[in-house]
Amino acid sequence: MTVPAPVLVVGAGPTGLTAACALWGLGVPCRVVDRRPGPGGAPRGLVLWSGALECLERVGAAGRIAADALPLDGASYWSKGRRIGAVRFGGLTGTAFPGPLSVPQPVTERALRQRLEELGGAVEWETEAVSVTVPRGGSRDPGARAVVVLRSAAGTESVTVPWLVAADGARSLLRDRVGIPFAGHTFGRTFLIADGVLLGAAPGAEVEHHIAPGGVLVIVPRPGGHRVFFDTEPDGRTGPPPAGLLQRLLDERGPGGLRLHGIGWSSRFRVHARVAPRFRSGPVLLAGDAAHTHTTAGGQGLNTGVQDGYDLGWKLAAAVRGADPALLDSYEAERRPPSVRAVRGGDRQTRLWLLRNPLARLLRDTAVRALSAGGLLESRVLPLLAQLDLDHSGSPAVGDTEGAGAAPRALRAGRRAPDAALMPVHGGTALSLHARLSEGRHTLLAFGGAAAGERAARICSELRGRGADDAVRVVWAQPAGSVTEPGTAFDAGYDIVRDRSGALGGGDGPWFAYIRPDGVVGARCGPDGLDTLLGRLPSGPALLSPAPAVRP
């Protein structure tokens, strides 16, 4: 018997595909439709930062992407031909992805489609969502469903779904149909972009920002070549820029001696900075470019969209499988603030590069020199671009319960779980907490001696009874130096590790922590608060067979 999909994803770009992979991987099927005739070939997005790469790792696609990517070494900033600042990449700690990767967007999409197919899903191409309606009052009714009309070569189909993911781009029809505005502004300059081979370029993989009186040139190394960006005065033209114009701008703004040839793709576009005032209307949830559009500065649009898709995917999967539907209230609360910051940051950077006043340019160059010399570009700016440690402490989806004071301060509700060196005792070979969390499952961490182990066994039994044990990993973490015997643990269905470095705190516990699929601490408690904590986990079985464990 075919299980009807409770979620419809409209849009098969990186955002929609990430959401779909997260859903299927956590036992919830979804339909994915896209009006295009097939996969896109335009390599629009290029740079993937650590936060997005961790999301792609959790859905099982990062390995394929990294295999075809070029690790970037750093970035340099030039004004009037002089180097005014630089930052080195690759120094971020506490992550398997310490620096950004340069990889064309089609490579990312292909890896996600392959993973989706492994999980049992597929993209329905040439299938367009032409309308969506939500019953009157449905935007405030938690039980409302979306009625979507799909049009394809086979005809017109009306589907009713509990949840609709609108990942249909900046010109989202679904966003417009549910009445969510999309305010913002458009820059007064036209931007040109081209992928080719840059002869005479410096060796290595450093992003170069050249700021000249006539405009900006950005050079981004990519696998097999380079990407160049320019800004120009609008001239009313819309087609791809001619090679002669690109070379002239390269000569005027670059360091000299560079020749662009073998252009495989080029485009002319305007840059918009917009964020929707809300990301949800009842069962309709906006993600990616449908919710926010960015300047190209920092490559934040693609990265923010991937993180939207992952956040939405795991939360929808949990809600479908019996978790409190109010969990979806946290989607906007957690994803809109970083989207606003990313849009504002890109907007600010773009405005700085486009300054025309000589005094303002001098002040900008002086500030870049000072920030670079003091190391602040690396220590302050890179973490913001990486989007790793987002603060969700004010989210309605996180909060401690009784006895949380026994947990270490380093493990804070609403913040990214710190890494800890682990010694596997039973069940799994991962040598760190982050490596275990990379599976993208809900994790229940039980810390302490024998009492914690006994509670872990009871938790596993309850999860099996619910049918939710495929989505939740229970880990009994023994204190450093512990000699506690596992007892019946080998039959209990949970993993046993020892805290090798003491990073999880001293004492014998017991304390418990719920770590969400995104690696954020959802709650902490002592034994008396455990029932409340367990109430945040999925309480129903998968709607399909467990996802393949092998991760390419």
FIVEXTI-142174 format. One record per residue (C-alpha): residue number from 1; residue in one letter; x, y, z. Coordinates in pm, 1 decimal. Each point is the difference from the previous one (the first is absolute). Example, Ala and Ser with C-alpha at 12.3 -4.5 7.8 and 13.67 -1.06 7.14 Angstrom:
<voros>
    n  res        c1        c2        c3
    1    A    1230.0    -450.0     780.0
    2    S     137.0     344.0     -66.0
</voros>
This chain:
<voros>
    n  res        c1        c2        c3
    1    M       0.0       0.0       0.0
    2    T     133.9     346.2     -89.3
    3    V      15.5     239.6     294.6
    4    P    -127.7     344.9    -105.3
    5    A     265.9     264.4      40.4
    6    P     -87.0     242.6     283.5
    7    V     236.0     265.1    -136.3
    8    L      21.4     160.7    -344.0
    9    V     323.7     178.7     -88.6
   10    V     -24.3     247.2    -287.6
   11    G     341.6      75.7    -146.6
   12    A     289.7    -239.6     -63.8
   13    G     287.2     238.8      62.7
   14    P     242.4     -45.2     290.8
   15    T    -257.2     117.2     257.2
   16    G    -283.1    -227.5    -106.2
   17    L     229.2    -298.6     -55.4
   18    T     159.1      40.1     344.2
   19    A    -344.0      11.8     162.3
   20    A    -107.8    -309.0    -194.7
   21    C     311.6    -197.4      94.6
   22    A     -45.4      90.1     366.3
   23    L    -362.6    -116.0     -10.7
   24    W      67.0    -329.2    -176.1
   25    G     303.6     -65.8     217.9
   26    L    -211.8      33.9     314.2
   27    G    -268.9    -235.8    -124.8
   28    V    -250.6     240.9    -157.0
   29    P     -67.1      -7.8    -377.3
   30    C     -64.9     315.2    -198.0
   31    R     -72.8      97.1    -356.4
   32    V     240.7     236.4    -174.6
   33    V    -122.8     187.4    -306.8
   34    D     169.9     253.9    -225.0
   35    R    -132.8     185.8    -301.3
   36    R     333.4     -20.9    -187.3
   37    P      51.7    -270.8    -262.9
   38    G     296.5    -141.8     191.1
   39    P     300.1      82.9     217.3
   40    G     135.6     352.2     -37.5
   41    G     336.6      47.0    -165.1
   42    A      75.5     357.7     104.7
   43    P     272.6      -8.8     267.9
   44    R    -152.1     286.9     199.1
   45    G      99.7     -73.1     359.8
   46    L     369.0     -77.5      42.4
   47    V     123.7      14.5     361.1
   48    L    -113.3    -232.4     279.4
   49    W      84.8      94.9     357.4
   50    S      30.0    -221.1     307.8
   51    G    -357.0      28.8     130.9
   52    A    -155.6    -103.9    -330.5
   53    L     259.1    -275.1     -48.4
   54    E     -90.9    -148.3     337.6
   55    C    -366.1      -8.8    -106.7
   56    L      99.0    -171.9    -323.1
   57    E     206.9    -247.7     201.2
   58    R    -301.3     -84.6     216.4
   59    V    -207.2     -89.5    -305.8
   60    G     285.0    -203.3    -149.1
   61    A      98.5     223.7    -293.6
   62    A     311.7     185.1     118.6
   63    G     246.5    -273.7     -96.8
   64    R     -95.2      10.3    -367.5
   65    I       5.9     378.8      -2.6
   66    A     341.1      26.9     167.1
   67    A     147.6    -248.1    -248.5
   68    D     -71.5     243.9    -285.5
   69    A      74.9     321.7     188.9
   70    L     298.0     231.9      32.2
   71    P      89.2     103.6     358.0
   72    L      53.4     376.1      11.0
   73    D     319.8     125.0     167.4
   74    G    -107.4     349.8      94.0
   75    A    -101.0     341.7    -128.3
   76    S     188.1     320.6     -77.3
   77    Y    -116.4     357.3     -40.5
   78    W     159.3     247.2    -241.9
   79    S     -61.9     369.3     -56.5
   80    K     156.9     195.6    -284.8
   81    G     233.2    -291.6     -66.1
   82    R     127.1     -27.2     359.0
   83    R     -70.9    -284.6     238.9
   84    I    -179.4     144.0     303.8
   85    G    -103.7    -315.6     184.5
   86    A     -23.8    -375.5       3.4
   87    V    -159.8    -284.7     188.7
   88    R      96.3    -366.3       5.7
   89    F    -261.0    -276.3     -19.1
   90    G      15.2    -345.2     153.0
   91    G      47.2      97.3     364.0
   92    L    -350.7     -54.4     136.8
   93    T      -0.1    -250.9     286.5
   94    G    -260.9    -241.9     127.5
   95    T    -117.2     -99.8    -346.3
   96    A      91.2    -252.0    -265.8
   97    F      -9.2     288.0    -251.0
   98    P     249.9     262.7     122.4
   99    G     -14.4     204.1    -321.6
  100    P    -227.5      72.4    -297.4
  101    L     -13.8    -207.1    -317.6
  102    S     -33.3     131.9    -353.8
  103    V    -239.0    -225.5    -187.7
  104    P    -249.7      89.3    -276.9
  105    Q    -364.0     -26.2     102.5
  106    P     -83.5    -277.1    -252.6
  107    V     249.4    -225.3     181.9
  108    T    -177.2      63.3     331.2
  109    E    -340.0     -62.4    -154.1
  110    R     116.3    -320.0    -169.4
  111    A     133.6    -139.1     327.6
  112    L    -326.6      80.7     174.8
  113    R    -208.8    -160.2    -276.4
  114    Q     212.4    -314.1      15.8
  115    R     -45.4     -15.7     375.6
  116    L    -374.5      59.3     -33.7
  117    E     -27.0    -290.2    -242.7
  118    E     196.5    -225.8     236.2
  119    L    -248.1      88.0     272.8
  120    G    -294.7     -90.7    -224.5
  121    G    -105.1     341.2    -132.8
  122    A      10.7     166.9    -340.2
  123    V     -61.8     335.4    -166.0
  124    E    -309.9      40.6    -216.0
  125    W     123.4     232.5    -274.8
  126    E    -227.4     213.0    -219.2
  127    T    -252.7       9.9     281.2
  128    E    -102.7     350.7      95.5
  129    A    -192.1     118.5     304.9
  130    V    -244.0     246.7    -153.7
  131    S    -208.3      82.0     307.2
  132    V     -27.4     -60.5     372.2
  133    T    -289.0      65.5     232.9
  134    V     -32.8     -33.1     374.1
  135    P    -352.2     -11.0     149.5
  136    R    -119.4     322.8     158.8
  137    G     160.2      33.1     338.9
  138    G     242.6    -273.8     -96.6
  139    S     305.3     216.9      47.0
  140    R     -81.1      -5.9     372.5
  141    D    -139.0    -353.8      15.6
  142    P     271.8    -255.9      90.6
  143    G    -204.4    -272.8    -170.5
  144    A     -49.7     184.8    -329.9
  145    R     112.9    -156.9    -326.1
  146    A     118.3     154.3    -323.0
  147    V    -179.6     -70.6    -327.3
  148    V     247.1      22.2    -287.3
  149    V     -74.4     -21.5    -371.0
  150    L     282.2    -163.2    -196.7
  151    R      26.4      16.6    -378.1
  152    S     210.1    -238.4    -208.8
  153    A      -4.5    -172.3    -337.2
  154    A    -235.0    -257.4     152.9
  155    G    -256.8     269.8      79.5
  156    T    -112.6     192.8     305.9
  157    E      -0.5    -154.6     345.3
  158    S    -135.6     136.6     327.1
  159    V     176.4    -124.9     311.1
  160    T     -72.3      68.2     364.7
  161    V     296.6     -20.9     235.7
  162    P      54.4      68.9     370.0
  163    W     323.4     183.8     -79.8
  164    L     128.4     193.2    -301.4
  165    V     362.2     111.6     -36.1
  166    A      24.2     301.0    -231.1
  167    A     356.5     -15.8    -134.9
  168    D     -99.1     141.5    -337.6
  169    G     245.9     288.2     -15.5
  170    A       7.5     376.0      32.0
  171    R    -304.9      40.5    -225.5
  172    S    -194.0    -251.2     208.2
  173    L    -357.5     -39.9    -119.0
  174    L     -88.4    -183.4     320.9
  175    R     125.5     286.5     216.8
  176    D    -210.3     243.8    -200.1
  177    R    -309.9    -221.9       9.5
  178    V      -1.2     -19.5     380.9
  179    G      44.7     375.3      26.1
  180    I     347.8      28.2     148.4
  181    P     171.2     319.9    -124.0
  182    F     362.9      12.7    -108.3
  183    A     127.9     347.7      75.8
  184    G     356.3     115.5     -49.2
  185    H     206.2     187.9    -252.8
  186    T     189.6     -44.0    -325.7
  187    F     351.6     133.7     -51.7
  188    G      37.7     265.9    -266.0
  189    R     285.9    -181.0    -173.1
  190    T      -5.1    -286.9    -249.0
  191    F     224.7    -295.4      79.9
  192    L     184.9    -215.2    -252.5
  193    I     124.4    -350.4      69.1
  194    A     197.7    -251.4    -203.4
  195    D     163.8    -340.1      47.0
  196    G     311.8     -71.5    -202.0
  197    V     375.0     -54.0      20.3
  198    L     203.1     296.1     121.7
  199    L     349.0      -7.9    -148.7
  200    G     262.6     177.4     207.0
  201    A    -189.6     -42.6     327.9
  202    A     194.6     -45.9     321.8
  203    P      52.7    -361.7     109.5
  204    G    -205.1    -138.2     285.7
  205    A    -366.6      38.4      79.0
  206    E     -34.4     352.2     137.1
  207    V    -307.6     213.7     -60.6
  208    E     107.0     347.0    -116.5
  209    H    -203.4     319.4      43.3
  210    H     130.9     283.0    -217.3
  211    I    -159.6     338.8      68.5
  212    A      68.1     258.3    -268.9
  213    P    -145.3     349.3     -50.7
  214    G    -212.1    -130.7    -287.2
  215    G    -140.1    -299.2     184.4
  216    V      71.6    -338.2     154.8
  217    L     159.8    -319.5    -125.5
  218    V     -27.6    -321.7     203.4
  219    I     193.7    -309.7    -104.7
  220    V    -106.9    -331.5     152.1
  221    P     198.5    -316.8     -77.7
  222    R    -218.7    -295.7     -91.3
  223    P      73.1    -356.4    -107.6
  224    G     164.3      23.8    -341.1
  225    G       3.5     378.7     -24.8
  226    H    -125.7     324.8     148.7
  227    R    -312.7     206.8      40.3
  228    V      11.0     377.8     -48.3
  229    F    -253.8     258.0     120.6
  230    F     -30.7     364.5    -106.4
  231    D    -242.3     282.7      67.6
  232    T     -95.3     247.2    -273.9
  233    E    -243.0     279.4     -71.9
  234    P    -337.5    -134.6    -118.4
  235    D     -30.7      23.4    -377.1
  236    G    -332.0    -170.3     -58.3
  237    R     156.6    -316.4    -140.4
  238    T    -104.1    -337.7     133.0
  239    G     199.5    -261.6    -191.1
  240    P     333.4    -158.4      99.3
  241    P     286.3     253.6      -8.1
  242    P     232.3     -24.3    -302.6
  243    A     352.2    -133.9      53.9
  244    G     152.8     328.2    -115.1
  245    L    -178.0     196.5     273.0
  246    L     107.0    -247.9     267.2
  247    Q     363.6      19.2    -110.8
  248    R      -5.9     380.1      -6.2
  249    L    -133.5      15.9     356.8
  250    L     257.4    -258.1     106.7
  251    D     279.0     215.8    -145.2
  252    E    -133.3     317.2     162.5
  253    R     -58.3    -139.0     349.7
  254    G     234.3    -297.3      34.6
  255    P     370.2     -19.1      85.1
  256    G      95.8     -23.9    -367.7
  257    G     116.1    -288.9    -214.6
  258    L    -324.9    -199.6      30.6
  259    R    -176.6    -155.2    -299.3
  260    L    -344.7    -156.1      21.3
  261    H     -74.5    -273.0    -250.4
  262    G    -207.6    -314.7     -31.9
  263    I    -309.5     167.4     142.6
  264    G    -248.6    -275.9      74.0
  265    W    -273.9     204.8     163.0
  266    S     -69.8     368.8      50.0
  267    S    -290.8     210.6     115.3
  268    R    -117.4     353.9      63.9
  269    F    -223.4      62.8     301.2
  270    R    -124.5     244.5     261.6
  271    V      55.3     -54.9     370.9
  272    H    -286.6       7.1     250.0
  273    A      -1.8      -1.1     380.3
  274    R    -334.6    -120.5     135.0
  275    V    -134.8    -198.8     296.0
  276    A    -359.9    -110.1      43.7
  277    P    -158.5     133.7     321.2
  278    R    -115.7    -349.3      87.2
  279    F     103.2    -345.5    -120.5
  280    R    -326.4    -182.2      60.3
  281    S    -368.0      22.8     -79.7
  282    G    -170.6    -298.0     162.7
  283    P     114.4    -314.8    -181.2
  284    V     206.5     198.9    -254.4
  285    L     364.5      55.8      93.4
  286    L     242.2     216.4    -199.2
  287    A     363.2    -101.4     -41.1
  288    G     307.2     117.5    -189.4
  289    D     -38.0     274.2    -259.5
  290    A    -376.8      -3.7      47.6
  291    A      63.2     139.2     349.3
  292    H     312.7     212.6     -54.1
  293    T     220.9     121.3    -282.7
  294    H     359.3     114.2      41.6
  295    T     278.5     181.1    -175.1
  296    T     279.5    -223.8    -126.6
  297    A     238.5     125.7     272.1
  298    G     113.9    -289.7     217.9
  299    G    -207.8    -259.4    -184.7
  300    Q    -262.5       3.4     274.5
  301    G    -313.7     -61.2    -204.7
  302    L      77.1    -362.0     -85.7
  303    N     126.6     -74.6     350.5
  304    T    -295.0     155.0     180.1
  305    G    -237.9    -187.3    -229.0
  306    V     162.3    -337.5      68.2
  307    Q     -28.9      62.2     373.4
  308    D    -366.0     102.4     -42.3
  309    G     -67.5    -324.6    -183.5
  310    Y     166.9    -215.9     262.3
  311    D    -167.2     174.4     293.0
  312    L    -339.5     -29.0    -161.3
  313    G      55.3    -361.7    -106.1
  314    W      85.6    -142.9     341.7
  315    K    -269.8     200.5     176.5
  316    L    -269.7    -108.4    -245.8
  317    A     113.4    -361.7      33.3
  318    A     -25.7      21.9     379.3
  319    A    -345.7     160.5     -13.5
  320    V    -130.9    -257.9    -246.8
  321    R     129.2    -275.7     227.8
  322    G    -184.6     123.3     305.3
  323    A     209.2     278.1     151.7
  324    D    -189.9     308.4     111.4
  325    P    -100.4     190.6    -318.4
  326    A      91.9     318.7     187.1
  327    L     357.1     -95.9     -88.2
  328    L     -69.7     159.5    -340.0
  329    D     -55.4     333.2     177.1
  330    S     374.3       3.6      59.9
  331    Y      84.3      -6.4    -371.6
  332    E     -52.0     372.5     -55.0
  333    A     134.5      84.1     346.2
  334    E     326.0    -181.2     -73.4
  335    R      49.1      59.8    -372.0
  336    R    -116.7     356.1     -58.8
  337    P     255.4     172.4     231.6
  338    P     305.5    -158.2    -170.2
  339    S    -156.9      73.9    -337.6
  340    V     -38.5     365.9      93.7
  341    R     360.5      11.1     122.0
  342    A     129.5    -164.9    -317.0
  343    V    -194.8     236.8    -226.3
  344    R     110.8     304.8     198.1
  345    G     360.9    -117.3       6.2
  346    G       9.9     -56.2    -375.3
  347    D    -177.9     329.2     -57.8
  348    R     251.9     186.5     217.6
  349    Q     297.9    -163.4    -170.9
  350    T    -135.5      77.3    -346.4
  351    R     -59.6     365.1      91.5
  352    L     357.1      28.5     129.3
  353    W     142.2    -135.1    -326.1
  354    L    -214.5     239.7    -204.6
  355    L     102.5     318.6     182.1
  356    R      79.7     284.4    -239.3
  357    N      90.3     285.6     236.3
  358    P     383.0      22.1      30.6
  359    L     -10.0      76.4     373.9
  360    A    -238.3    -289.0      65.8
  361    R     230.8    -229.5    -199.9
  362    L     297.6     110.8     208.3
  363    L    -183.1     -68.9     324.9
  364    R    -108.2    -342.4    -127.9
  365    D     353.6     -95.2    -106.0
  366    T     141.7     117.1     333.1
  367    A    -255.7    -208.5     189.2
  368    V      73.6    -311.5    -207.2
  369    R     373.5      41.0      66.2
  370    A     -58.2      31.1     373.6
  371    L    -240.4    -293.1      21.3
  372    S     231.1    -218.7    -206.0
  373    A     311.9      89.7     199.0
  374    G    -179.4     -63.5     329.4
  375    G    -134.4    -337.3    -108.9
  376    L    -360.8     112.5      43.9
  377    L     -99.2     -96.1    -354.3
  378    E      78.3    -361.7      82.7
  379    S    -126.3      -6.1     358.0
  380    R    -323.2     197.8     -54.1
  381    V    -101.0     -12.9    -365.1
  382    L      74.6    -362.5     -89.9
  383    P    -223.0    -151.8     272.2
  384    L    -286.5     216.8    -122.8
  385    L      47.3    -122.4    -355.9
  386    A      33.1    -361.0     115.6
  387    Q    -335.6      18.2     186.4
  388    L     107.4    -273.0     241.3
  389    D     -86.0     111.1     351.9
  390    L    -343.5     158.3     -29.1
  391    D    -171.5     107.9     321.0
  392    H    -340.6    -167.0      34.5
  393    S     -27.0      48.5     376.9
  394    G    -313.7     210.8     -47.5
  395    S    -172.2    -256.9    -221.6
  396    P    -330.3    -149.7     113.8
  397    A     144.4    -343.0     -89.7
  398    V     275.1      -1.3     264.3
  399    G       1.0      17.8     377.7
  400    D     125.0    -190.7     301.2
  401    T    -210.8    -213.7     231.3
  402    E      42.4    -114.1     360.6
  403    G     353.9     -72.5     114.6
  404    A     175.3     175.8    -288.6
  405    G     248.1     154.6     240.8
  406    A     186.7    -329.1      18.0
  407    A     101.7      29.9    -366.5
  408    P     325.7     182.9     -81.8
  409    R     -15.1     369.7     -91.2
  410    A     168.2     -73.1    -333.1
  411    L    -316.7    -184.4    -104.5
  412    R    -245.4     289.8     -33.6
  413    A    -358.9     -28.7    -116.4
  414    G     -43.9     169.7    -335.6
  415    R     368.7      -6.7     -92.4
  416    R     211.1    -235.5    -206.4
  417    A     115.4    -302.6     200.4
  418    P     374.4      17.6      69.7
  419    D     219.9    -275.7    -128.9
  420    A     140.7    -260.9     237.9
  421    A     259.8    -271.1     -52.5
  422    L    -164.8    -339.0      57.0
  423    M     123.3    -353.8      43.5
  424    P    -245.8    -247.6    -152.8
  425    V     -94.1    -282.2     236.6
  426    H    -289.8    -149.1    -193.1
  427    G    -196.6      89.8    -313.2
  428    G     176.0     221.3    -249.0
  429    T     356.6     106.1     -62.5
  430    A     -25.4     382.1      -3.4
  431    L     273.0     157.1     211.6
  432    S    -176.3     330.8      69.1
  433    L    -343.9     128.1      86.2
  434    H     -22.2     205.7    -319.1
  435    A      77.3    -307.7    -209.9
  436    R    -294.6    -177.1     160.3
  437    L    -227.8     297.9     -50.5
  438    S      86.8      13.1    -371.4
  439    E    -250.5    -281.4     -60.1
  440    G    -278.6     256.8      23.2
  441    R    -208.4    -187.0     256.4
  442    H    -156.7     114.4     324.5
  443    T     248.6     -85.4     275.9
  444    L     -75.9     -69.8     366.2
  445    L     320.4      27.0     201.8
  446    A      -7.9    -174.2     340.2
  447    F     306.3      92.7     206.2
  448    G     113.4    -175.3     314.3
  449    G      66.4    -335.7     156.5
  450    A    -223.1    -303.6      34.0
  451    A    -312.0     205.1      76.8
  452    A      32.6     182.8    -332.6
  453    G      45.9    -333.3    -178.1
  454    E    -317.2    -136.9     154.4
  455    R    -195.2     305.9    -110.0
  456    A     145.7     -30.2    -349.3
  457    A    -127.8    -357.0     -21.5
  458    R    -349.8     109.0     103.5
  459    I       3.5     282.3    -254.7
  460    C      93.2    -242.4    -277.4
  461    S    -281.4    -229.6      99.9
  462    E    -249.5     285.8     -11.4
  463    L     126.1     117.7    -340.6
  464    R     -34.4    -352.5    -139.8
  465    G    -351.7      -9.8     133.1
  466    R     -78.5     323.1    -182.3
  467    G     167.2    -122.8    -318.0
  468    A     226.7     307.1       9.5
  469    D     331.1    -172.4      71.9
  470    D     118.3      46.1    -361.7
  471    A     -10.9     379.7      37.6
  472    V     153.5      28.0     347.3
  473    R     347.0    -103.3     111.9
  474    V      46.8     -63.4     371.5
  475    V     356.4      35.5     124.5
  476    W     111.5     -91.6     351.2
  477    A     305.1     219.1      64.2
  478    Q     208.2    -121.2     290.9
  479    P     225.4     243.9     188.0
  480    A     370.8      14.3     -79.0
  481    G     185.2    -278.4     175.2
  482    S    -320.2    -195.0      61.3
  483    V      21.0    -375.6      47.5
  484    T    -376.6     -49.2       2.7
  485    E     -96.1    -330.2    -155.5
  486    P    -264.8      15.0    -271.5
  487    G    -206.8    -279.4     153.7
  488    T    -289.6     -78.1    -232.0
  489    A      89.9     287.8    -234.9
  490    F     104.0    -227.7    -283.0
  491    D    -364.4     -95.1     -39.0
  492    A    -146.7     339.0      81.2
  493    G      39.6     164.4    -341.0
  494    Y     197.3     306.4     103.1
  495    D     358.9     109.1     -44.8
  496    I     251.0      21.7     281.9
  497    V     292.2     242.4      -2.1
  498    R     244.0     140.9     252.3
  499    D      78.6     370.3      22.1
  500    R     375.3     -13.8     -62.1
  501    S      79.8     365.5      75.1
  502    G    -254.7      95.9     262.7
  503    A    -163.0     246.1    -241.3
  504    L    -345.0    -116.1     111.0
  505    G      70.7      93.3     361.8
  506    G     104.2    -171.2     315.7
  507    G    -205.4    -190.6     253.3
  508    D    -201.0    -315.1     -39.5
  509    G    -327.9     154.6    -115.3
  510    P    -245.8    -102.7    -100.9
  511    W    -111.2     276.7    -230.0
  512    F    -159.2     -12.6    -343.6
  513    A       7.9     217.1    -311.2
  514    Y    -206.7      -0.9    -315.6
  515    I     208.3     101.8    -302.3
  516    R    -203.7      76.9    -308.4
  517    P      83.7    -126.0    -350.7
  518    D     159.4     338.8     -75.1
  519    G     247.9     -44.0     285.8
  520    V    -168.5     256.7     224.3
  521    V     -70.3     -84.4     364.8
  522    G    -378.2     -10.8      27.4
  523    A     -29.1     -66.5     372.9
  524    R     185.8    -122.8     309.1
  525    C    -138.0    -162.8     310.4
  526    G      55.8    -224.9     296.7
  527    P    -186.6    -327.1      62.5
  528    D    -318.0     178.9     113.7
  529    G     -29.4     195.9    -325.2
  530    L      57.8    -291.0    -233.7
  531    D    -366.7     -60.3     -88.3
  532    T     -39.8     362.4    -107.8
  533    L     316.5     -17.6    -207.2
  534    L    -113.6    -320.5    -172.8
  535    G    -321.5     178.4     -97.5
  536    R     201.1     206.3    -247.0
  537    L     105.3    -304.0    -203.2
  538    P    -188.4    -165.8    -286.1
  539    S    -264.7    -230.6     142.5
  540    G    -106.7    -195.8    -307.0
  541    P     149.7    -248.3    -246.8
  542    A     157.8      79.7    -334.6
  543    L    -230.7      17.9    -299.1
  544    L     254.2    -193.6    -206.3
  545    S     290.9    -236.6      51.4
  546    P     301.4     137.4     190.8
  547    A     241.9     202.1    -212.0
  548    P     313.9    -167.8    -136.3
  549    A     282.1      26.4     251.1
  550    V     277.3      15.5    -259.6
  551    R     109.1     361.4     -61.2
  552    P     185.4      72.0    -323.1
</voros>
